[in-house]
């Protein structure tokens, strides 16, 4: 039960979208809340992530999240990978990613378990206006011993300045639901 929660935790805190002109050079701070329905455990935590465009088609990304769950359980996730993006229209980008994922859970009285594996993602970014971006996507995580899970997510980012956006996102999988607030800071603008 604890190991299958590793997959869900990675899916629950997966980051979302971007903004006008679909800039892939940013870092962001997040606060998220996750609820695991089948095991009646929930919690919240903070994260730090970033992305850097290698060229017009590819970007690298990495992220770290730390969450405190019910019953004193501490969860840590790390991920890093390569993303590909292409323009479908002047206001829509298709984004695909592959990543390495690492998850660790530390439960009082039970010790610590960790696992690692592969993450895949596919999504759309839509510039609804010059100030508002919406996104939707599907992600799949396959951890070695922890199993695999597929999740769906939606989100939005509102641009307050050229370099700062505030975002909200939600994601769902078979066993969890999460909500995240993000502050995104662009560099090089």
GULO-678217 format. One line per field, with one value per residue: residue number from 1; residue in one letter; z, x, y of N, C-alpha, C, O in turn. Coordinates in Angstrom, 2 decimals. Atoms other than C-alpha are relative to their C-alpha. Layout:
<gutors>
resi: (NUM;...)
resn: (A;...)
n_zz: (Z;...)
n_xx: (X;...)
n_yy: (Y;...)
ca_zz: (Z;...)
ca_xx: (X;...)
ca_yy: (Y;...)
c_zz: (Z;...)
c_xx: (X;...)
c_yy: (Y;...)
o_zz: (Z;...)
o_xx: (X;...)
o_yy: (Y;...)
</gutors>
This chain:
<gutors>
resi: (1;2;3;4;5;6;7;8;9;10;11;12;13;14;15;16;17;18;19;20;21;22;23;24;25;26;27;28;29;30;31;32;33;34;35;36;37;38;39;40;41;42;43;44;45;46;47;48;49;50;51;52;53;54;55;56;57;58;59;60;61;62;63;64;65;66;67;68;69;70;71;72;73;74;75;76;77;78;79;80;81;82;83;84;85;86;87;88;89;90;91;92;93;94;95;96;97;98;99;100;101;102;103;104;105;106;107;108;109;110;111;112;113;114;115;116;117;118;119;120;121;122;123;124;125;126;127;128;129;130;131;132;133;134;135;136;137;138;139;140;141;142;143;144;145;146;147;148;149;150;151;152;153;154;155;156;157;158;159;160;161;162;163;164;165;166;167;168;169;170;171;172;173;174;175;176;177;178;179;180;181;182;183;184;185;186;187;188;189)
resn: (X;X;X;X;X;X;X;X;X;X;X;X;X;X;X;X;X;X;X;X;X;X;X;X;X;X;X;X;X;X;X;X;X;X;X;X;X;X;X;X;X;X;X;X;X;X;X;X;X;X;X;X;X;X;X;X;X;X;X;X;X;X;X;X;X;X;X;X;X;X;X;X;X;X;X;X;X;X;X;X;X;X;X;X;X;X;X;X;X;X;X;X;X;X;X;X;X;X;X;X;X;X;X;X;X;X;X;X;X;X;X;X;X;X;X;X;X;X;X;X;X;X;X;X;X;X;X;X;X;X;X;X;X;X;X;X;X;X;X;X;X;X;X;X;X;X;X;X;X;X;X;X;X;X;X;X;X;X;X;X;X;X;X;X;X;X;X;X;X;X;X;X;X;X;X;X;X;X;X;X;X;X;X;X;X;X;X;X;X)
n_zz: (0.00;-0.08;1.25;1.09;-0.23;0.62;1.36;-0.10;-0.45;1.14;0.88;-0.66;-0.04;1.30;0.36;1.21;1.06;0.20;0.32;1.34;0.71;-0.43;-0.48;-0.74;-0.89;-1.23;-1.22;-0.70;-1.36;-0.07;-1.21;0.45;-0.92;0.65;-0.77;0.49;-0.34;-0.48;-1.29;-0.88;-0.42;0.76;-0.49;0.84;0.06;0.85;1.05;0.79;1.29;1.02;1.37;0.79;1.42;0.66;1.33;0.29;-0.11;-1.18;-1.28;-1.13;-1.18;-1.25;-1.08;-1.34;-0.87;-1.33;-0.53;-1.25;0.12;-1.25;-0.79;-0.07;1.17;0.81;1.38;0.81;1.39;0.89;1.39;0.98;1.30;1.27;0.61;1.39;0.24;1.37;0.19;0.79;0.55;-0.70;-1.41;-0.60;0.06;-0.45;-0.83;-0.42;-0.89;-0.60;-1.19;-1.09;-1.20;-1.26;-1.08;-1.30;-1.08;-1.32;-0.92;-1.36;-0.39;1.15;0.72;1.26;1.26;1.16;1.29;1.12;1.25;1.20;0.16;1.35;0.00;1.27;-0.33;0.85;-0.61;0.80;-0.38;0.12;0.25;-0.22;-1.43;-0.57;0.67;-0.52;0.43;-0.35;0.38;-0.58;-0.40;-0.44;-0.77;-0.24;-0.97;-0.04;-0.90;-0.47;0.93;0.95;-0.06;1.01;-0.53;0.89;-0.67;0.66;-0.75;0.63;-0.49;0.30;0.05;-0.67;0.66;0.99;-0.64;-1.11;0.18;-1.09;0.62;-0.73;0.76;-0.66;0.68;-0.49;0.45;-0.57;-1.46;-0.65;0.55;-0.55;0.41;-0.17;0.29;0.42;0.41;1.02;0.30;1.26;0.09;1.36;0.64)
n_xx: (0.83;-0.87;-0.76;0.85;0.19;-1.13;0.40;1.03;-0.61;-0.66;1.03;0.76;-0.71;-0.55;0.24;0.77;-0.11;-0.87;0.80;-0.07;-1.24;-0.44;-1.37;-0.42;-1.09;0.63;0.03;1.25;0.25;1.37;0.60;1.02;0.74;0.34;0.84;0.02;1.35;0.16;-0.65;0.42;-1.18;-0.21;-1.08;-0.37;-1.43;-0.57;-0.88;-0.82;-0.28;-0.45;-0.12;-0.94;0.09;-1.26;0.15;1.40;0.83;-0.26;-0.32;-0.25;0.75;-0.26;0.86;-0.12;1.15;-0.01;1.36;0.33;1.28;0.58;-0.70;-1.42;-0.73;-0.68;-0.18;-0.91;-0.07;-0.95;0.17;-0.77;0.21;-0.10;1.30;0.07;1.19;0.17;1.15;1.12;0.61;-0.63;0.38;0.00;-1.21;0.03;-1.18;-0.22;-1.16;-0.46;-0.74;-0.38;0.75;-0.43;0.95;-0.34;0.97;-0.54;1.14;-0.42;0.25;-0.11;-1.22;0.03;-0.01;-0.20;0.09;-0.26;0.49;0.16;1.22;0.33;1.08;0.46;0.97;0.22;-0.02;0.86;-0.02;1.39;-0.15;-1.40;-0.30;0.49;-0.31;0.66;-0.68;0.58;-0.93;0.03;-1.33;-0.10;-1.21;-0.23;-1.07;-0.44;0.76;1.18;1.11;0.14;1.28;0.24;0.79;0.42;-0.12;0.38;-0.52;-0.01;-0.95;0.36;-1.20;0.09;-1.03;-0.70;-0.85;0.65;1.35;0.58;0.77;0.77;0.13;0.62;-0.27;0.76;-0.32;0.96;0.03;-0.36;0.37;-0.88;0.17;-1.27;-0.16;-1.39;-0.55;-1.01;-0.89;-0.73;-1.28;-0.35;1.01)
n_yy: (-1.18;-1.17;-0.10;-0.49;-1.44;-0.70;-0.39;-1.03;-1.24;-0.61;-0.54;-1.05;-1.27;-0.31;-1.38;-0.24;-0.98;-1.15;-1.18;-0.57;0.28;1.33;-0.10;1.19;-0.39;-0.49;0.81;-0.26;0.48;0.52;0.55;0.93;0.86;1.27;0.92;1.38;0.41;1.37;0.23;-1.09;-0.76;-1.22;-0.83;-1.12;-0.22;-1.04;0.49;-0.90;0.63;-0.91;0.46;-0.78;0.33;0.31;-0.60;-0.28;1.20;0.82;-0.63;0.89;-0.44;0.73;-0.45;0.59;-0.27;0.60;-0.09;0.65;0.68;0.46;1.01;-0.33;0.49;-1.00;0.45;-0.79;0.42;-0.67;0.39;-0.75;0.60;-0.70;-0.27;-0.42;-0.80;-0.46;-0.88;0.52;-1.21;-1.13;-0.07;1.34;0.82;1.38;0.23;1.38;0.06;1.24;-0.42;0.90;-0.35;0.62;-0.28;0.58;-0.18;0.31;0.13;0.34;1.39;0.90;-0.31;-0.73;0.74;-0.87;0.66;-0.89;0.53;-0.80;-0.79;-0.45;-0.99;-0.55;-1.04;-1.16;-1.32;-0.86;-1.41;-0.47;-1.43;-0.39;0.11;1.25;1.26;1.19;1.21;1.29;1.05;1.33;0.43;1.39;0.26;1.42;0.17;1.39;0.87;-0.71;0.07;-1.10;-0.69;-1.02;-1.11;-1.08;-1.29;-1.25;-1.14;-1.31;-0.98;-1.39;-0.82;-1.30;-0.80;0.83;1.00;0.71;0.54;0.78;1.08;1.01;1.23;1.14;1.27;1.15;1.35;0.94;0.02;-1.26;-1.29;-1.04;-1.39;-0.69;-1.43;-0.19;-1.29;0.29;-1.12;0.21;-0.69;-0.35;-0.86)
ca_zz: (0.00;0.91;-2.25;-4.56;-2.97;-4.38;-7.92;-6.88;-5.15;-8.28;-10.35;-7.79;-7.76;-11.44;-12.71;-15.44;-18.23;-19.18;-20.71;-23.75;-26.33;-24.59;-22.81;-21.50;-19.42;-15.87;-12.28;-10.07;-6.46;-5.67;-2.79;-3.23;-1.47;-2.27;-1.12;-1.54;-1.65;-1.11;1.92;3.42;3.63;2.66;3.07;1.64;0.66;-1.26;-4.44;-6.58;-10.29;-13.41;-17.15;-19.63;-23.42;-25.25;-28.64;-30.41;-29.96;-26.77;-23.11;-19.97;-16.67;-13.04;-9.89;-6.16;-3.84;-0.11;1.52;4.98;4.95;7.63;10.38;10.26;6.83;4.97;1.19;-1.14;-4.94;-7.46;-11.21;-14.18;-17.87;-21.46;-23.10;-26.73;-27.92;-31.27;-32.46;-33.63;-34.20;-33.16;-29.81;-29.19;-28.41;-28.14;-25.38;-24.76;-22.03;-20.67;-17.18;-14.40;-11.21;-7.63;-4.66;-0.95;1.84;5.50;7.94;11.73;12.98;9.47;8.25;4.79;1.33;-1.97;-5.62;-9.01;-12.55;-15.76;-16.32;-19.62;-20.38;-23.24;-23.13;-24.82;-23.93;-25.10;-25.01;-24.32;-24.20;-23.95;-20.16;-19.67;-20.57;-20.12;-20.26;-20.15;-20.23;-19.40;-17.53;-16.80;-14.16;-13.93;-10.77;-10.44;-7.39;-6.74;-9.75;-12.31;-12.62;-15.16;-14.30;-15.98;-15.23;-16.09;-15.16;-15.90;-15.51;-15.31;-16.25;-13.84;-15.45;-18.27;-15.74;-13.19;-13.43;-10.85;-11.60;-10.38;-11.39;-10.55;-11.30;-10.90;-11.06;-9.99;-6.35;-5.79;-6.35;-6.02;-6.26;-6.67;-6.56;-8.37;-8.70;-11.89;-12.58;-16.11;-16.69;-19.79;-20.46)
ca_xx: (0.00;2.79;4.75;1.78;1.41;4.84;3.45;0.47;2.66;4.72;1.56;-0.08;2.64;3.42;3.82;1.78;1.73;3.49;2.42;2.14;4.85;5.29;8.53;10.42;12.98;11.64;11.72;8.68;7.69;4.60;2.32;0.16;-2.43;-2.97;-5.58;-5.23;-8.81;-8.42;-6.13;-7.68;-4.38;-3.82;-1.20;0.47;3.90;6.14;8.11;10.74;11.07;12.53;12.91;15.54;15.12;17.98;16.73;13.43;12.22;13.73;13.96;15.32;13.46;13.87;11.81;11.87;8.86;8.64;5.29;4.02;1.21;-1.13;0.32;3.69;4.62;7.19;7.35;10.07;10.01;12.69;12.36;14.46;14.00;13.86;10.88;9.97;7.55;6.13;3.71;0.32;-1.07;-0.05;-1.81;-1.31;1.82;2.06;4.46;5.89;8.32;10.34;11.82;13.59;11.49;12.62;10.26;10.95;8.42;9.45;6.81;7.33;7.66;7.92;11.11;11.78;10.99;12.12;11.77;12.65;11.49;10.30;7.79;6.08;3.88;1.83;-0.06;-1.35;-0.65;-3.19;-2.69;-6.30;-5.31;-2.07;-2.31;-3.92;-2.58;-4.51;-3.10;-4.24;-2.30;-1.88;1.07;2.20;4.73;6.21;8.25;10.28;8.71;6.01;3.84;2.55;-0.25;-1.73;-3.07;-4.80;-4.23;-5.51;-4.20;-3.92;-1.40;-2.17;0.57;0.96;4.18;6.45;8.50;5.90;2.83;0.54;-1.04;-3.58;-3.69;-5.50;-4.70;-6.54;-5.61;-7.45;-6.54;-5.64;-6.65;-4.34;-4.53;-1.52;-0.80;2.35;4.40;6.43;9.40;10.82;14.46;15.85;12.78)
ca_yy: (0.00;2.42;1.60;2.17;5.59;6.48;6.52;8.61;11.18;11.76;12.24;14.50;17.13;17.18;20.72;22.31;24.90;28.12;31.45;33.72;33.04;29.66;30.49;27.44;29.38;29.68;28.54;28.21;27.76;25.68;24.83;21.76;19.65;15.97;13.46;9.69;8.44;4.69;4.95;8.12;10.01;13.61;16.28;19.32;20.50;22.85;22.45;24.10;23.38;24.86;24.56;25.69;25.81;24.11;25.32;26.01;22.41;20.97;21.92;20.29;20.42;19.39;19.56;18.84;18.51;17.84;17.08;16.25;13.69;12.38;10.13;11.93;10.57;12.66;12.42;13.65;13.56;14.45;14.48;15.53;15.10;16.22;17.87;18.38;21.04;22.04;24.69;23.40;26.90;30.44;29.89;26.13;24.10;20.32;19.24;15.76;14.76;11.88;11.99;10.14;10.07;9.37;9.11;8.54;8.03;8.08;6.78;6.77;3.21;1.78;3.38;4.65;3.29;4.72;3.91;5.34;4.99;6.57;9.36;10.19;13.19;14.59;17.87;20.99;24.61;27.17;30.95;31.97;35.66;37.63;37.28;33.85;30.42;27.18;23.67;20.06;16.83;13.19;11.71;8.19;7.15;3.66;3.06;-0.14;-1.79;0.82;0.07;2.51;5.02;7.40;10.83;13.75;17.41;20.87;24.28;27.93;30.73;34.44;36.90;39.84;41.11;39.93;37.98;36.75;34.53;32.98;29.63;27.10;23.45;20.24;16.61;13.33;9.68;6.52;6.99;10.64;14.23;17.23;21.01;23.29;27.04;28.18;31.34;31.23;33.51;33.79;34.61;36.27;38.41)
c_zz: (0.00;-1.30;-1.15;0.15;-0.58;-1.39;0.05;0.40;-1.14;-0.92;0.61;-0.05;-1.32;-0.39;-1.29;-0.83;-0.08;-0.49;-1.44;-0.58;0.43;0.32;0.85;0.92;1.27;1.20;0.71;1.38;0.06;1.42;-0.47;1.12;-0.76;0.95;-0.69;0.47;0.65;1.38;1.00;0.63;-0.85;0.61;-0.95;0.03;-1.00;-1.04;-0.68;-1.30;-0.99;-1.35;-0.74;-1.45;-0.58;-1.40;-0.24;0.25;1.30;1.23;1.02;1.19;1.20;1.07;1.28;0.78;1.33;0.60;1.34;-0.11;1.38;0.65;0.04;-1.16;-0.76;-1.39;-0.74;-1.42;-0.74;-1.42;-0.90;-1.35;-1.17;-0.57;-1.44;-0.19;-1.45;-0.10;-0.88;-0.67;0.73;1.49;0.69;-0.23;0.46;0.74;0.39;0.86;0.42;1.18;0.89;1.23;1.20;1.08;1.27;0.98;1.30;0.98;1.38;0.35;-1.13;-0.78;-1.31;-1.18;-1.12;-1.27;-1.09;-1.27;-1.06;0.01;-1.45;0.08;-1.39;0.32;-1.04;0.83;-0.92;0.55;-0.23;-0.28;0.15;1.45;0.61;-0.86;0.70;-0.50;0.45;-0.46;0.70;0.35;0.48;0.71;0.26;0.92;0.10;0.83;0.42;-0.93;-0.93;0.13;-1.09;0.59;-1.07;0.77;-0.86;0.83;-0.79;0.66;-0.43;0.13;0.65;-0.56;-1.07;0.65;1.10;-0.36;1.24;-0.63;0.99;-0.87;0.85;-0.78;0.70;-0.55;0.66;1.51;0.67;-0.76;0.60;-0.61;0.32;-0.36;-0.33;-0.27;-0.95;-0.36;-1.26;0.04;-1.48;-0.72;0.23)
c_xx: (0.88;0.76;-0.87;-0.28;1.14;-0.36;-0.98;0.59;0.70;-1.02;-0.67;0.69;0.71;-0.35;-0.75;0.57;1.15;-0.85;0.12;1.39;0.63;1.48;0.33;1.18;-0.58;0.39;-1.29;0.00;-1.45;-0.38;-1.13;-0.64;-0.40;-0.83;0.01;-1.30;-0.08;0.61;-0.27;1.18;0.06;1.13;0.28;1.51;0.38;0.92;0.75;0.30;0.46;0.12;0.96;-0.07;1.39;0.05;-1.49;-0.93;0.15;0.30;0.31;-0.75;0.38;-0.92;0.24;-1.25;0.20;-1.38;-0.09;-1.40;-0.52;0.90;1.51;0.83;0.59;0.25;0.89;-0.02;1.01;-0.27;0.85;-0.19;0.19;-1.40;0.16;-1.28;-0.03;-1.27;-1.04;-0.76;0.66;-0.33;0.01;1.35;-0.34;1.30;0.04;1.25;0.30;0.88;0.37;-0.74;0.56;-0.98;0.48;-1.11;0.65;-1.17;0.50;-0.39;0.12;1.29;-0.25;-0.04;0.22;-0.09;0.31;-0.50;-0.14;-1.32;-0.15;-1.14;-0.33;-1.07;-0.09;0.07;-0.75;0.06;-1.39;-0.06;1.49;0.42;-0.35;0.38;-0.71;0.75;-0.79;0.96;-0.26;1.44;-0.07;1.34;0.08;1.22;0.32;-0.86;-1.33;-1.19;-0.03;-1.38;-0.04;-0.89;-0.31;0.09;-0.46;0.56;-0.10;1.03;-0.45;1.26;-0.25;1.02;0.63;0.76;-0.68;-1.42;-0.42;-0.92;-0.73;-0.06;-0.65;0.37;-0.74;0.59;-1.03;-0.15;0.30;-0.54;0.94;-0.32;1.29;-0.13;1.47;0.30;1.14;0.75;0.80;1.32;0.31;-1.03;0.34)
c_yy: (1.25;0.19;0.51;1.49;0.82;0.50;1.15;1.34;0.71;0.64;1.22;1.35;0.33;1.43;0.12;1.13;0.98;1.15;0.43;-0.20;-1.32;-0.03;-1.22;0.29;0.61;-0.86;0.35;-0.62;-0.43;-0.37;-0.90;-0.78;-1.25;-0.86;-1.35;-0.63;-1.37;-0.25;1.12;0.74;1.26;0.80;1.14;0.19;1.08;-0.62;1.13;-0.73;1.05;-0.67;0.92;-0.47;-0.23;0.60;0.22;-1.18;-0.78;0.85;-1.09;0.57;-0.86;0.55;-0.78;0.37;-0.71;0.23;-0.71;-0.58;-0.38;-1.06;0.23;-0.50;1.18;-0.58;0.98;-0.54;0.86;-0.48;0.87;-0.66;0.93;0.17;0.43;0.78;0.46;0.83;-0.68;1.13;1.18;0.07;-1.36;-0.67;-1.41;-0.25;-1.47;-0.03;-1.43;0.40;-1.17;0.49;-0.76;0.42;-0.70;0.33;-0.43;0.02;-0.41;-1.44;-1.00;0.21;0.70;-0.97;1.01;-0.83;1.03;-0.64;1.06;0.75;0.43;1.00;0.48;1.03;1.08;1.26;0.95;1.42;0.57;1.50;0.32;-0.21;-1.35;-1.19;-1.14;-1.22;-1.23;-1.08;-1.31;-0.37;-1.44;-0.17;-1.49;-0.12;-1.49;-0.92;0.62;-0.04;1.20;0.61;1.07;1.08;1.03;1.31;1.14;1.15;1.28;0.89;1.38;0.85;1.36;0.99;-0.90;-1.15;-0.80;-0.42;-0.77;-1.04;-0.87;-1.24;-1.07;-1.25;-1.12;-1.28;-0.92;0.13;1.33;1.21;1.03;1.36;0.73;1.48;0.20;1.47;-0.28;1.27;-0.34;0.75;0.25;0.85;1.45)
o_zz: (-0.74;-1.75;-1.97;-0.82;-0.84;-1.73;-0.70;-0.08;-1.25;-1.38;-0.11;-0.12;-1.35;-0.24;-2.06;-0.61;0.44;-0.23;-2.29;0.15;-0.06;-0.31;1.74;1.39;1.29;1.06;0.54;1.64;-0.48;2.25;-1.26;2.20;-1.89;2.16;-1.87;1.65;1.69;2.11;2.09;1.85;-2.07;1.69;-1.97;0.90;-1.67;-0.85;-0.60;-1.28;-0.77;-1.46;-0.45;-1.73;-0.49;-1.86;0.71;0.36;1.67;1.13;0.91;1.27;1.05;1.00;1.25;0.78;1.38;0.63;1.57;-0.38;2.38;-0.03;0.28;-1.06;-1.08;-1.52;-0.62;-1.62;-0.51;-1.64;-0.60;-1.45;-1.04;-0.59;-1.82;0.35;-2.06;0.64;-1.99;-1.76;1.67;2.24;1.84;-1.35;1.38;0.25;0.85;0.66;0.44;1.07;0.85;1.50;1.10;1.19;1.23;1.09;1.35;1.25;1.50;0.16;-0.88;-1.64;-1.50;-1.15;-1.05;-1.24;-0.85;-1.34;-1.03;0.39;-2.11;0.91;-2.27;1.05;-1.99;1.96;-2.12;1.71;-1.33;-1.06;0.38;1.74;1.72;-2.06;1.93;-1.58;1.40;-1.47;1.61;-0.39;1.00;0.20;0.70;0.48;-0.01;0.28;0.95;-0.61;-1.03;0.68;-1.51;1.27;-2.11;1.98;-2.09;2.03;-1.95;1.85;-1.59;1.15;0.18;-0.63;-1.20;0.04;1.66;-0.89;1.95;-1.53;2.17;-2.09;2.08;-2.00;1.90;-1.70;1.32;2.05;1.90;-1.95;1.79;-1.73;1.39;-1.31;0.38;-0.79;-0.58;-0.60;-1.29;0.55;-2.35;-1.92;-0.23)
o_xx: (0.62;0.96;-0.39;-0.58;0.98;-0.08;-0.85;0.14;0.61;-0.82;-1.00;0.03;1.66;-1.49;-0.88;1.71;2.24;-2.05;0.60;2.39;1.70;2.26;-0.44;1.83;-0.92;0.92;-1.83;0.65;-2.33;0.46;-1.97;-0.06;-0.88;-0.62;-0.32;-1.46;-0.72;0.14;0.29;1.24;-0.14;1.62;-0.39;2.20;-0.47;1.45;0.37;0.76;0.33;0.08;1.04;0.11;2.26;1.11;-2.27;-2.14;-0.76;0.85;-0.16;-1.00;0.85;-1.37;0.68;-1.65;0.74;-1.88;0.59;-2.36;0.18;1.71;2.27;2.06;-0.10;0.68;0.74;0.06;1.13;-0.57;1.06;-0.27;0.69;-2.19;1.15;-2.32;1.00;-2.23;-0.73;-1.31;1.43;0.37;-0.42;1.86;-1.14;2.38;-0.95;2.17;-0.57;1.67;-0.25;-0.77;0.85;-1.34;0.95;-1.55;1.30;-1.75;1.25;-1.53;0.20;1.64;-1.26;0.62;-0.23;-0.01;0.27;-0.71;0.52;-2.35;0.82;-2.03;0.53;-2.02;0.69;-0.42;-0.48;-0.26;-1.71;-0.89;2.29;1.61;0.09;0.09;-0.75;1.34;-1.57;1.65;-1.09;2.36;-1.08;2.38;-0.89;2.36;-0.57;-1.56;-2.19;-2.24;0.93;-2.30;0.99;-1.87;0.34;-0.15;-0.42;0.78;-0.49;1.32;-0.83;1.95;-1.08;0.76;0.25;0.95;-0.05;-2.20;0.41;-1.70;-0.38;-0.18;-0.67;0.52;-1.00;1.03;-1.95;-1.23;0.31;-0.85;1.23;-0.82;1.88;-0.83;2.34;-0.55;2.12;0.15;1.52;1.39;-0.11;-0.89;-0.39)
o_yy: (2.20;1.32;1.29;2.17;2.01;1.65;2.11;2.38;1.94;1.77;2.17;2.39;1.10;1.86;-0.83;1.54;0.74;1.17;-0.31;-0.16;-1.68;-0.75;-1.58;-0.65;1.79;-1.96;1.44;-1.63;0.25;-0.70;-0.49;-0.95;-1.16;-0.85;-1.46;-0.92;-1.51;-1.12;1.13;0.94;1.21;0.48;1.31;-0.34;1.67;-1.71;2.29;-1.87;2.26;-1.89;2.12;-1.65;0.64;1.04;0.21;-1.00;-1.53;1.94;-2.22;1.77;-1.98;1.70;-1.93;1.54;-1.82;1.36;-1.71;0.15;-0.24;-1.69;-0.71;-0.55;2.14;-1.72;2.19;-1.76;2.06;-1.65;2.05;-1.88;2.05;-0.77;1.06;0.40;0.73;0.60;-1.11;0.96;0.95;0.74;-1.47;-0.70;-1.60;0.10;-2.03;0.75;-2.30;1.34;-2.24;1.69;-1.96;1.60;-1.83;1.47;-1.48;1.07;-1.38;-1.86;-2.20;-0.60;1.37;-2.01;2.15;-2.06;2.23;-1.85;2.09;0.19;0.80;0.85;0.52;0.74;1.14;1.29;0.99;1.66;1.02;1.96;-0.58;-0.34;-1.64;-1.22;-1.18;-1.19;-1.17;-0.93;-1.41;-0.04;-1.90;0.26;-2.11;0.06;-2.33;-1.77;-0.09;0.51;1.96;0.00;1.60;0.78;1.08;1.34;1.07;1.00;1.31;0.74;1.59;0.79;2.14;2.19;-2.06;-2.20;-1.70;0.37;-1.34;-0.74;-0.94;-1.14;-0.98;-1.20;-1.08;-1.33;-0.45;-0.08;1.40;1.15;0.98;1.47;0.52;1.84;-0.31;2.20;-0.91;2.32;-1.34;1.86;-0.52;1.11;2.33)
</gutors>
